[in-house]
Amino acid sequence: MQALTDRRRTNHCVVYGRTLHAYCLIQGLIHRGVQPKNITMAIPRYNTHVNEEEDPLMEEDLPVIYPDAFEDEHIEEKI
């Protein structure tokens, strides 16, 4: 955290995720003094971590596991 908030050196961080937790992490970083311009959010595709050969039912659970953060009214309201 100290490296991210040191104003003498520019450090960047990447937040990877597509859920509300990723947004909360970004908010926490900003609250702790990390400059927003130093935060990059990497949003994976919806089915990036699904291997259909191992678990074909996983595709059905995706809306619960990875709710669409950009189209969901409840998440938009929380943000």
PDB file of N, CA, C and O in Angstrom:
ATOM      1  N   MET A   1       0.827  -1.181   0.000  1.00  0.00           N
ATOM      2  CA  MET A   1       0.000   0.000   0.000  1.00  0.00           C
ATOM      3  C   MET A   1       0.875   1.249   0.000  1.00  0.00           C
ATOM      4  O   MET A   1       0.565   2.243  -0.657  1.00  0.00           O
ATOM      5  N   GLN A   2       1.972   1.179   0.749  1.00  0.00           N
ATOM      6  CA  GLN A   2       2.864   2.333   0.809  1.00  0.00           C
ATOM      7  C   GLN A   2       3.443   2.639  -0.570  1.00  0.00           C
ATOM      8  O   GLN A   2       3.589   3.807  -0.930  1.00  0.00           O
ATOM      9  N   ALA A   3       3.774   1.613  -1.340  1.00  0.00           N
ATOM     10  CA  ALA A   3       4.327   1.843  -2.683  1.00  0.00           C
ATOM     11  C   ALA A   3       3.300   2.506  -3.594  1.00  0.00           C
ATOM     12  O   ALA A   3       3.661   3.316  -4.449  1.00  0.00           O
ATOM     13  N   LEU A   4       2.031   2.173  -3.421  1.00  0.00           N
ATOM     14  CA  LEU A   4       0.985   2.744  -4.273  1.00  0.00           C
ATOM     15  C   LEU A   4       0.661   4.196  -3.914  1.00  0.00           C
ATOM     16  O   LEU A   4       0.210   4.962  -4.766  1.00  0.00           O
ATOM     17  N   THR A   5       0.889   4.567  -2.666  1.00  0.00           N
ATOM     18  CA  THR A   5       0.530   5.926  -2.248  1.00  0.00           C
ATOM     19  C   THR A   5       1.730   6.868  -2.201  1.00  0.00           C
ATOM     20  O   THR A   5       1.574   8.037  -1.848  1.00  0.00           O
ATOM     21  N   ASP A   6       2.909   6.392  -2.544  1.00  0.00           N
ATOM     22  CA  ASP A   6       4.112   7.233  -2.556  1.00  0.00           C
ATOM     23  C   ASP A   6       4.031   8.202  -3.727  1.00  0.00           C
ATOM     24  O   ASP A   6       4.066   7.781  -4.883  1.00  0.00           O
ATOM     25  N   ARG A   7       3.925   9.481  -3.441  1.00  0.00           N
ATOM     26  CA  ARG A   7       3.749  10.502  -4.485  1.00  0.00           C
ATOM     27  C   ARG A   7       5.043  10.788  -5.241  1.00  0.00           C
ATOM     28  O   ARG A   7       5.004  11.389  -6.315  1.00  0.00           O
ATOM     29  N   ARG A   8       6.187  10.369  -4.704  1.00  0.00           N
ATOM     30  CA  ARG A   8       7.460  10.616  -5.371  1.00  0.00           C
ATOM     31  C   ARG A   8       7.691   9.660  -6.543  1.00  0.00           C
ATOM     32  O   ARG A   8       8.412   9.992  -7.483  1.00  0.00           O
ATOM     33  N   ARG A   9       7.088   8.495  -6.487  1.00  0.00           N
ATOM     34  CA  ARG A   9       7.234   7.517  -7.568  1.00  0.00           C
ATOM     35  C   ARG A   9       5.850   7.149  -8.085  1.00  0.00           C
ATOM     36  O   ARG A   9       4.898   7.025  -7.315  1.00  0.00           O
ATOM     37  N   THR A  10       5.755   6.981  -9.373  1.00  0.00           N
ATOM     38  CA  THR A  10       4.480   6.586  -9.959  1.00  0.00           C
ATOM     39  C   THR A  10       4.400   5.073  -9.995  1.00  0.00           C
ATOM     40  O   THR A  10       5.220   4.418 -10.639  1.00  0.00           O
ATOM     41  N   ASN A  11       3.436   4.528  -9.320  1.00  0.00           N
ATOM     42  CA  ASN A  11       3.184   3.088  -9.328  1.00  0.00           C
ATOM     43  C   ASN A  11       1.756   2.862  -9.783  1.00  0.00           C
ATOM     44  O   ASN A  11       0.842   3.597  -9.407  1.00  0.00           O
ATOM     45  N   HIS A  12       1.582   1.862 -10.578  1.00  0.00           N
ATOM     46  CA  HIS A  12       0.257   1.540 -11.095  1.00  0.00           C
ATOM     47  C   HIS A  12      -0.176   0.184 -10.558  1.00  0.00           C
ATOM     48  O   HIS A  12       0.655  -0.672 -10.254  1.00  0.00           O
ATOM     49  N   CYS A  13      -1.472   0.004 -10.446  1.00  0.00           N
ATOM     50  CA  CYS A  13      -1.987  -1.298 -10.054  1.00  0.00           C
ATOM     51  C   CYS A  13      -3.137  -1.666 -10.988  1.00  0.00           C
ATOM     52  O   CYS A  13      -3.801  -0.802 -11.562  1.00  0.00           O
ATOM     53  N   VAL A  14      -3.349  -2.958 -11.120  1.00  0.00           N
ATOM     54  CA  VAL A  14      -4.414  -3.484 -11.963  1.00  0.00           C
ATOM     55  C   VAL A  14      -5.375  -4.258 -11.079  1.00  0.00           C
ATOM     56  O   VAL A  14      -4.962  -5.119 -10.302  1.00  0.00           O
ATOM     57  N   VAL A  15      -6.650  -3.950 -11.201  1.00  0.00           N
ATOM     58  CA  VAL A  15      -7.697  -4.679 -10.503  1.00  0.00           C
ATOM     59  C   VAL A  15      -8.395  -5.537 -11.551  1.00  0.00           C
ATOM     60  O   VAL A  15      -8.935  -5.018 -12.528  1.00  0.00           O
ATOM     61  N   TYR A  16      -8.380  -6.846 -11.344  1.00  0.00           N
ATOM     62  CA  TYR A  16      -8.943  -7.783 -12.310  1.00  0.00           C
ATOM     63  C   TYR A  16     -10.230  -8.356 -11.732  1.00  0.00           C
ATOM     64  O   TYR A  16     -10.218  -8.948 -10.653  1.00  0.00           O
ATOM     65  N   GLY A  17     -11.331  -8.185 -12.439  1.00  0.00           N
ATOM     66  CA  GLY A  17     -12.598  -8.745 -11.982  1.00  0.00           C
ATOM     67  C   GLY A  17     -13.775  -8.081 -12.664  1.00  0.00           C
ATOM     68  O   GLY A  17     -13.633  -7.074 -13.358  1.00  0.00           O
ATOM     69  N   ARG A  18     -14.937  -8.668 -12.451  1.00  0.00           N
ATOM     70  CA  ARG A  18     -16.137  -8.117 -13.071  1.00  0.00           C
ATOM     71  C   ARG A  18     -17.306  -8.103 -12.093  1.00  0.00           C
ATOM     72  O   ARG A  18     -18.465  -8.066 -12.506  1.00  0.00           O
ATOM     73  N   THR A  19     -17.003  -8.133 -10.796  1.00  0.00           N
ATOM     74  CA  THR A  19     -18.071  -8.133  -9.809  1.00  0.00           C
ATOM     75  C   THR A  19     -18.016  -6.848  -8.980  1.00  0.00           C
ATOM     76  O   THR A  19     -17.127  -6.014  -9.152  1.00  0.00           O
ATOM     77  N   LEU A  20     -18.969  -6.718  -8.096  1.00  0.00           N
ATOM     78  CA  LEU A  20     -19.022  -5.556  -7.216  1.00  0.00           C
ATOM     79  C   LEU A  20     -17.790  -5.502  -6.318  1.00  0.00           C
ATOM     80  O   LEU A  20     -17.380  -4.417  -5.905  1.00  0.00           O
ATOM     81  N   HIS A  21     -17.200  -6.642  -6.013  1.00  0.00           N
ATOM     82  CA  HIS A  21     -15.994  -6.671  -5.186  1.00  0.00           C
ATOM     83  C   HIS A  21     -14.853  -5.893  -5.837  1.00  0.00           C
ATOM     84  O   HIS A  21     -14.095  -5.211  -5.148  1.00  0.00           O
ATOM     85  N   ALA A  22     -14.731  -5.992  -7.152  1.00  0.00           N
ATOM     86  CA  ALA A  22     -13.679  -5.263  -7.861  1.00  0.00           C
ATOM     87  C   ALA A  22     -13.882  -3.753  -7.714  1.00  0.00           C
ATOM     88  O   ALA A  22     -12.923  -3.012  -7.500  1.00  0.00           O
ATOM     89  N   TYR A  23     -15.111  -3.309  -7.826  1.00  0.00           N
ATOM     90  CA  TYR A  23     -15.405  -1.885  -7.660  1.00  0.00           C
ATOM     91  C   TYR A  23     -15.147  -1.432  -6.223  1.00  0.00           C
ATOM     92  O   TYR A  23     -14.653  -0.328  -5.995  1.00  0.00           O
ATOM     93  N   CYS A  24     -15.484  -2.288  -5.258  1.00  0.00           N
ATOM     94  CA  CYS A  24     -15.226  -1.947  -3.858  1.00  0.00           C
ATOM     95  C   CYS A  24     -13.728  -1.856  -3.595  1.00  0.00           C
ATOM     96  O   CYS A  24     -13.284  -0.995  -2.835  1.00  0.00           O
ATOM     97  N   LEU A  25     -12.953  -2.727  -4.209  1.00  0.00           N
ATOM     98  CA  LEU A  25     -11.507  -2.671  -4.055  1.00  0.00           C
ATOM     99  C   LEU A  25     -10.958  -1.357  -4.599  1.00  0.00           C
ATOM    100  O   LEU A  25     -10.102  -0.728  -3.977  1.00  0.00           O
ATOM    101  N   ILE A  26     -11.449  -0.952  -5.751  1.00  0.00           N
ATOM    102  CA  ILE A  26     -11.010   0.321  -6.331  1.00  0.00           C
ATOM    103  C   ILE A  26     -11.379   1.481  -5.412  1.00  0.00           C
ATOM    104  O   ILE A  26     -10.572   2.384  -5.195  1.00  0.00           O
ATOM    105  N   GLN A  27     -12.575   1.458  -4.880  1.00  0.00           N
ATOM    106  CA  GLN A  27     -12.993   2.519  -3.958  1.00  0.00           C
ATOM    107  C   GLN A  27     -12.102   2.535  -2.727  1.00  0.00           C
ATOM    108  O   GLN A  27     -11.733   3.604  -2.240  1.00  0.00           O
ATOM    109  N   GLY A  28     -11.753   1.356  -2.219  1.00  0.00           N
ATOM    110  CA  GLY A  28     -10.866   1.278  -1.063  1.00  0.00           C
ATOM    111  C   GLY A  28      -9.478   1.817  -1.367  1.00  0.00           C
ATOM    112  O   GLY A  28      -8.880   2.499  -0.535  1.00  0.00           O
ATOM    113  N   LEU A  29      -8.963   1.514  -2.555  1.00  0.00           N
ATOM    114  CA  LEU A  29      -7.654   2.036  -2.947  1.00  0.00           C
ATOM    115  C   LEU A  29      -7.670   3.561  -3.013  1.00  0.00           C
ATOM    116  O   LEU A  29      -6.744   4.220  -2.538  1.00  0.00           O
ATOM    117  N   ILE A  30      -8.717   4.112  -3.600  1.00  0.00           N
ATOM    118  CA  ILE A  30      -8.842   5.571  -3.702  1.00  0.00           C
ATOM    119  C   ILE A  30      -8.946   6.186  -2.304  1.00  0.00           C
ATOM    120  O   ILE A  30      -8.333   7.213  -2.014  1.00  0.00           O
ATOM    121  N   HIS A  31      -9.726   5.542  -1.458  1.00  0.00           N
ATOM    122  CA  HIS A  31      -9.898   6.030  -0.083  1.00  0.00           C
ATOM    123  C   HIS A  31      -8.568   6.037   0.676  1.00  0.00           C
ATOM    124  O   HIS A  31      -8.335   6.908   1.514  1.00  0.00           O
ATOM    125  N   ARG A  32      -7.694   5.062   0.379  1.00  0.00           N
ATOM    126  CA  ARG A  32      -6.390   4.971   1.047  1.00  0.00           C
ATOM    127  C   ARG A  32      -5.333   5.876   0.422  1.00  0.00           C
ATOM    128  O   ARG A  32      -4.196   5.912   0.891  1.00  0.00           O
ATOM    129  N   GLY A  33      -5.697   6.612  -0.639  1.00  0.00           N
ATOM    130  CA  GLY A  33      -4.779   7.587  -1.195  1.00  0.00           C
ATOM    131  C   GLY A  33      -4.170   7.247  -2.540  1.00  0.00           C
ATOM    132  O   GLY A  33      -3.323   7.992  -3.035  1.00  0.00           O
ATOM    133  N   VAL A  34      -4.578   6.145  -3.144  1.00  0.00           N
ATOM    134  CA  VAL A  34      -4.069   5.808  -4.472  1.00  0.00           C
ATOM    135  C   VAL A  34      -4.745   6.711  -5.495  1.00  0.00           C
ATOM    136  O   VAL A  34      -5.968   6.847  -5.489  1.00  0.00           O
ATOM    137  N   GLN A  35      -3.969   7.321  -6.363  1.00  0.00           N
ATOM    138  CA  GLN A  35      -4.516   8.200  -7.390  1.00  0.00           C
ATOM    139  C   GLN A  35      -5.334   7.374  -8.397  1.00  0.00           C
ATOM    140  O   GLN A  35      -4.851   6.348  -8.877  1.00  0.00           O
ATOM    141  N   PRO A  36      -6.547   7.799  -8.719  1.00  0.00           N
ATOM    142  CA  PRO A  36      -7.366   7.051  -9.684  1.00  0.00           C
ATOM    143  C   PRO A  36      -6.675   6.830 -11.023  1.00  0.00           C
ATOM    144  O   PRO A  36      -6.896   5.805 -11.667  1.00  0.00           O
ATOM    145  N   LYS A  37      -5.843   7.772 -11.452  1.00  0.00           N
ATOM    146  CA  LYS A  37      -5.155   7.613 -12.734  1.00  0.00           C
ATOM    147  C   LYS A  37      -4.139   6.475 -12.698  1.00  0.00           C
ATOM    148  O   LYS A  37      -3.666   6.039 -13.748  1.00  0.00           O
ATOM    149  N   ASN A  38      -3.800   5.991 -11.514  1.00  0.00           N
ATOM    150  CA  ASN A  38      -2.846   4.895 -11.372  1.00  0.00           C
ATOM    151  C   ASN A  38      -3.519   3.534 -11.218  1.00  0.00           C
ATOM    152  O   ASN A  38      -2.848   2.526 -11.000  1.00  0.00           O
ATOM    153  N   ILE A  39      -4.832   3.508 -11.330  1.00  0.00           N
ATOM    154  CA  ILE A  39      -5.582   2.255 -11.196  1.00  0.00           C
ATOM    155  C   ILE A  39      -6.151   1.886 -12.559  1.00  0.00           C
ATOM    156  O   ILE A  39      -6.800   2.699 -13.217  1.00  0.00           O
ATOM    157  N   THR A  40      -5.901   0.659 -12.970  1.00  0.00           N
ATOM    158  CA  THR A  40      -6.472   0.137 -14.208  1.00  0.00           C
ATOM    159  C   THR A  40      -7.377  -1.024 -13.851  1.00  0.00           C
ATOM    160  O   THR A  40      -6.986  -1.910 -13.091  1.00  0.00           O
ATOM    161  N   MET A  41      -8.584  -1.027 -14.395  1.00  0.00           N
ATOM    162  CA  MET A  41      -9.496  -2.132 -14.154  1.00  0.00           C
ATOM    163  C   MET A  41      -9.533  -3.022 -15.384  1.00  0.00           C
ATOM    164  O   MET A  41      -9.838  -2.565 -16.486  1.00  0.00           O
ATOM    165  N   ALA A  42      -9.221  -4.285 -15.188  1.00  0.00           N
ATOM    166  CA  ALA A  42      -9.258  -5.272 -16.261  1.00  0.00           C
ATOM    167  C   ALA A  42     -10.496  -6.136 -16.053  1.00  0.00           C
ATOM    168  O   ALA A  42     -10.600  -6.868 -15.069  1.00  0.00           O
ATOM    169  N   ILE A  43     -11.427  -6.040 -16.988  1.00  0.00           N
ATOM    170  CA  ILE A  43     -12.687  -6.775 -16.876  1.00  0.00           C
ATOM    171  C   ILE A  43     -12.624  -7.981 -17.808  1.00  0.00           C
ATOM    172  O   ILE A  43     -12.607  -7.817 -19.028  1.00  0.00           O
ATOM    173  N   PRO A  44     -12.589  -9.196 -17.248  1.00  0.00           N
ATOM    174  CA  PRO A  44     -12.517 -10.379 -18.101  1.00  0.00           C
ATOM    175  C   PRO A  44     -13.839 -10.601 -18.843  1.00  0.00           C
ATOM    176  O   PRO A  44     -14.899 -10.141 -18.420  1.00  0.00           O
ATOM    177  N   ARG A  45     -13.740 -11.307 -19.943  1.00  0.00           N
ATOM    178  CA  ARG A  45     -14.968 -11.688 -20.648  1.00  0.00           C
ATOM    179  C   ARG A  45     -15.820 -12.552 -19.736  1.00  0.00           C
ATOM    180  O   ARG A  45     -15.319 -13.154 -18.787  1.00  0.00           O
ATOM    181  N   TYR A  46     -17.070 -12.607 -20.020  1.00  0.00           N
ATOM    182  CA  TYR A  46     -18.064 -13.293 -19.196  1.00  0.00           C
ATOM    183  C   TYR A  46     -17.696 -14.742 -18.911  1.00  0.00           C
ATOM    184  O   TYR A  46     -17.838 -15.207 -17.780  1.00  0.00           O
ATOM    185  N   ASN A  47     -17.222 -15.463 -19.932  1.00  0.00           N
ATOM    186  CA  ASN A  47     -16.971 -16.901 -19.763  1.00  0.00           C
ATOM    187  C   ASN A  47     -15.483 -17.239 -19.831  1.00  0.00           C
ATOM    188  O   ASN A  47     -15.128 -18.347 -20.234  1.00  0.00           O
ATOM    189  N   THR A  48     -14.630 -16.336 -19.457  1.00  0.00           N
ATOM    190  CA  THR A  48     -13.189 -16.538 -19.554  1.00  0.00           C
ATOM    191  C   THR A  48     -12.703 -17.745 -18.767  1.00  0.00           C
ATOM    192  O   THR A  48     -11.857 -18.492 -19.259  1.00  0.00           O
ATOM    193  N   HIS A  49     -13.203 -17.953 -17.582  1.00  0.00           N
ATOM    194  CA  HIS A  49     -12.690 -19.005 -16.705  1.00  0.00           C
ATOM    195  C   HIS A  49     -13.555 -20.255 -16.698  1.00  0.00           C
ATOM    196  O   HIS A  49     -13.569 -21.000 -15.719  1.00  0.00           O
ATOM    197  N   VAL A  50     -14.266 -20.481 -17.776  1.00  0.00           N
ATOM    198  CA  VAL A  50     -15.135 -21.650 -17.858  1.00  0.00           C
ATOM    199  C   VAL A  50     -14.522 -22.651 -18.827  1.00  0.00           C
ATOM    200  O   VAL A  50     -14.217 -22.328 -19.975  1.00  0.00           O
ATOM    201  N   ASN A  51     -14.352 -23.869 -18.339  1.00  0.00           N
ATOM    202  CA  ASN A  51     -13.896 -24.955 -19.193  1.00  0.00           C
ATOM    203  C   ASN A  51     -15.078 -25.899 -19.360  1.00  0.00           C
ATOM    204  O   ASN A  51     -15.386 -26.684 -18.463  1.00  0.00           O
ATOM    205  N   GLU A  52     -15.733 -25.822 -20.499  1.00  0.00           N
ATOM    206  CA  GLU A  52     -16.967 -26.581 -20.721  1.00  0.00           C
ATOM    207  C   GLU A  52     -16.749 -28.082 -20.661  1.00  0.00           C
ATOM    208  O   GLU A  52     -17.671 -28.823 -20.323  1.00  0.00           O
ATOM    209  N   GLU A  53     -15.544 -28.546 -20.983  1.00  0.00           N
ATOM    210  CA  GLU A  53     -15.276 -29.984 -20.938  1.00  0.00           C
ATOM    211  C   GLU A  53     -15.275 -30.505 -19.507  1.00  0.00           C
ATOM    212  O   GLU A  53     -15.712 -31.629 -19.261  1.00  0.00           O
ATOM    213  N   GLU A  54     -14.793 -29.707 -18.561  1.00  0.00           N
ATOM    214  CA  GLU A  54     -14.734 -30.143 -17.176  1.00  0.00           C
ATOM    215  C   GLU A  54     -16.084 -30.056 -16.469  1.00  0.00           C
ATOM    216  O   GLU A  54     -16.442 -30.953 -15.705  1.00  0.00           O
ATOM    217  N   ASP A  55     -16.830 -28.992 -16.716  1.00  0.00           N
ATOM    218  CA  ASP A  55     -18.094 -28.795 -16.012  1.00  0.00           C
ATOM    219  C   ASP A  55     -19.095 -28.092 -16.926  1.00  0.00           C
ATOM    220  O   ASP A  55     -19.144 -26.863 -16.962  1.00  0.00           O
ATOM    221  N   PRO A  56     -19.891 -28.864 -17.663  1.00  0.00           N
ATOM    222  CA  PRO A  56     -20.847 -28.239 -18.586  1.00  0.00           C
ATOM    223  C   PRO A  56     -21.937 -27.427 -17.886  1.00  0.00           C
ATOM    224  O   PRO A  56     -22.535 -26.549 -18.509  1.00  0.00           O
ATOM    225  N   LEU A  57     -22.206 -27.694 -16.624  1.00  0.00           N
ATOM    226  CA  LEU A  57     -23.246 -26.954 -15.901  1.00  0.00           C
ATOM    227  C   LEU A  57     -22.768 -25.576 -15.449  1.00  0.00           C
ATOM    228  O   LEU A  57     -23.569 -24.734 -15.046  1.00  0.00           O
ATOM    229  N   MET A  58     -21.470 -25.357 -15.519  1.00  0.00           N
ATOM    230  CA  MET A  58     -20.920 -24.072 -15.106  1.00  0.00           C
ATOM    231  C   MET A  58     -21.515 -22.921 -15.912  1.00  0.00           C
ATOM    232  O   MET A  58     -21.728 -21.833 -15.377  1.00  0.00           O
ATOM    233  N   GLU A  59     -21.782 -23.151 -17.180  1.00  0.00           N
ATOM    234  CA  GLU A  59     -22.356 -22.116 -18.044  1.00  0.00           C
ATOM    235  C   GLU A  59     -23.694 -21.620 -17.492  1.00  0.00           C
ATOM    236  O   GLU A  59     -24.004 -20.433 -17.599  1.00  0.00           O
ATOM    237  N   GLU A  60     -24.481 -22.512 -16.908  1.00  0.00           N
ATOM    238  CA  GLU A  60     -25.770 -22.129 -16.342  1.00  0.00           C
ATOM    239  C   GLU A  60     -25.615 -21.254 -15.096  1.00  0.00           C
ATOM    240  O   GLU A  60     -26.480 -20.428 -14.805  1.00  0.00           O
ATOM    241  N   ASP A  61     -24.519 -21.433 -14.366  1.00  0.00           N
ATOM    242  CA  ASP A  61     -24.299 -20.697 -13.124  1.00  0.00           C
ATOM    243  C   ASP A  61     -23.643 -19.342 -13.327  1.00  0.00           C
ATOM    244  O   ASP A  61     -23.531 -18.569 -12.376  1.00  0.00           O
ATOM    245  N   LEU A  62     -23.210 -19.037 -14.535  1.00  0.00           N
ATOM    246  CA  LEU A  62     -22.485 -17.783 -14.777  1.00  0.00           C
ATOM    247  C   LEU A  62     -23.245 -16.526 -14.371  1.00  0.00           C
ATOM    248  O   LEU A  62     -22.628 -15.615 -13.818  1.00  0.00           O
ATOM    249  N   PRO A  63     -24.550 -16.426 -14.615  1.00  0.00           N
ATOM    250  CA  PRO A  63     -25.239 -15.200 -14.189  1.00  0.00           C
ATOM    251  C   PRO A  63     -25.180 -14.959 -12.683  1.00  0.00           C
ATOM    252  O   PRO A  63     -25.236 -13.814 -12.235  1.00  0.00           O
ATOM    253  N   VAL A  64     -25.069 -16.031 -11.905  1.00  0.00           N
ATOM    254  CA  VAL A  64     -24.980 -15.889 -10.447  1.00  0.00           C
ATOM    255  C   VAL A  64     -23.543 -15.601 -10.028  1.00  0.00           C
ATOM    256  O   VAL A  64     -23.296 -14.753  -9.171  1.00  0.00           O
ATOM    257  N   ILE A  65     -22.595 -16.315 -10.639  1.00  0.00           N
ATOM    258  CA  ILE A  65     -21.184 -16.150 -10.280  1.00  0.00           C
ATOM    259  C   ILE A  65     -20.662 -14.796 -10.735  1.00  0.00           C
ATOM    260  O   ILE A  65     -20.016 -14.085  -9.965  1.00  0.00           O
ATOM    261  N   TYR A  66     -20.935 -14.443 -11.964  1.00  0.00           N
ATOM    262  CA  TYR A  66     -20.462 -13.178 -12.541  1.00  0.00           C
ATOM    263  C   TYR A  66     -21.644 -12.345 -13.010  1.00  0.00           C
ATOM    264  O   TYR A  66     -21.937 -12.318 -14.206  1.00  0.00           O
ATOM    265  N   PRO A  67     -22.330 -11.663 -12.095  1.00  0.00           N
ATOM    266  CA  PRO A  67     -23.425 -10.806 -12.555  1.00  0.00           C
ATOM    267  C   PRO A  67     -22.874  -9.700 -13.443  1.00  0.00           C
ATOM    268  O   PRO A  67     -21.762  -9.220 -13.225  1.00  0.00           O
ATOM    269  N   ASP A  68     -23.629  -9.305 -14.415  1.00  0.00           N
ATOM    270  CA  ASP A  68     -23.163  -8.280 -15.336  1.00  0.00           C
ATOM    271  C   ASP A  68     -23.195  -6.926 -14.636  1.00  0.00           C
ATOM    272  O   ASP A  68     -24.261  -6.343 -14.440  1.00  0.00           O
ATOM    273  N   ALA A  69     -22.033  -6.442 -14.268  1.00  0.00           N
ATOM    274  CA  ALA A  69     -21.929  -5.223 -13.465  1.00  0.00           C
ATOM    275  C   ALA A  69     -22.339  -3.980 -14.223  1.00  0.00           C
ATOM    276  O   ALA A  69     -22.614  -2.952 -13.604  1.00  0.00           O
ATOM    277  N   PHE A  70     -22.388  -4.039 -15.529  1.00  0.00           N
ATOM    278  CA  PHE A  70     -22.682  -2.833 -16.292  1.00  0.00           C
ATOM    279  C   PHE A  70     -24.133  -2.738 -16.737  1.00  0.00           C
ATOM    280  O   PHE A  70     -24.566  -1.688 -17.211  1.00  0.00           O
ATOM    281  N   GLU A  71     -24.871  -3.793 -16.594  1.00  0.00           N
ATOM    282  CA  GLU A  71     -26.265  -3.785 -17.022  1.00  0.00           C
ATOM    283  C   GLU A  71     -27.237  -4.040 -15.869  1.00  0.00           C
ATOM    284  O   GLU A  71     -28.450  -3.986 -16.072  1.00  0.00           O
ATOM    285  N   ASP A  72     -26.743  -4.310 -14.690  1.00  0.00           N
ATOM    286  CA  ASP A  72     -27.581  -4.673 -13.560  1.00  0.00           C
ATOM    287  C   ASP A  72     -27.985  -3.409 -12.781  1.00  0.00           C
ATOM    288  O   ASP A  72     -27.124  -2.648 -12.339  1.00  0.00           O
ATOM    289  N   GLU A  73     -29.281  -3.195 -12.620  1.00  0.00           N
ATOM    290  CA  GLU A  73     -29.793  -2.008 -11.924  1.00  0.00           C
ATOM    291  C   GLU A  73     -29.327  -1.944 -10.481  1.00  0.00           C
ATOM    292  O   GLU A  73     -28.972  -0.872  -9.991  1.00  0.00           O
ATOM    293  N   HIS A  74     -29.324  -3.093  -9.787  1.00  0.00           N
ATOM    294  CA  HIS A  74     -28.965  -3.114  -8.375  1.00  0.00           C
ATOM    295  C   HIS A  74     -27.489  -2.771  -8.184  1.00  0.00           C
ATOM    296  O   HIS A  74     -27.140  -2.027  -7.268  1.00  0.00           O
ATOM    297  N   ILE A  75     -26.629  -3.302  -9.034  1.00  0.00           N
ATOM    298  CA  ILE A  75     -25.207  -2.971  -8.934  1.00  0.00           C
ATOM    299  C   ILE A  75     -24.979  -1.519  -9.303  1.00  0.00           C
ATOM    300  O   ILE A  75     -24.194  -0.828  -8.654  1.00  0.00           O
ATOM    301  N   GLU A  76     -25.651  -1.055 -10.330  1.00  0.00           N
ATOM    302  CA  GLU A  76     -25.520   0.348 -10.736  1.00  0.00           C
ATOM    303  C   GLU A  76     -25.929   1.273  -9.579  1.00  0.00           C
ATOM    304  O   GLU A  76     -25.291   2.297  -9.337  1.00  0.00           O
ATOM    305  N   GLU A  77     -26.987   0.901  -8.880  1.00  0.00           N
ATOM    306  CA  GLU A  77     -27.459   1.696  -7.755  1.00  0.00           C
ATOM    307  C   GLU A  77     -26.420   1.717  -6.629  1.00  0.00           C
ATOM    308  O   GLU A  77     -26.197   2.760  -6.016  1.00  0.00           O
ATOM    309  N   LYS A  78     -25.784   0.573  -6.354  1.00  0.00           N
ATOM    310  CA  LYS A  78     -24.773   0.502  -5.299  1.00  0.00           C
ATOM    311  C   LYS A  78     -23.553   1.330  -5.652  1.00  0.00           C
ATOM    312  O   LYS A  78     -22.975   1.994  -4.792  1.00  0.00           O
ATOM    313  N   ILE A  79     -23.159   1.291  -6.922  1.00  0.00           N
ATOM    314  CA  ILE A  79     -22.001   2.055  -7.376  1.00  0.00           C
ATOM    315  C   ILE A  79     -22.294   3.535  -7.241  1.00  0.00           C
ATOM    316  O   ILE A  79     -21.446   4.365  -7.570  1.00  0.00           O
TER     317      ILE A  79
END
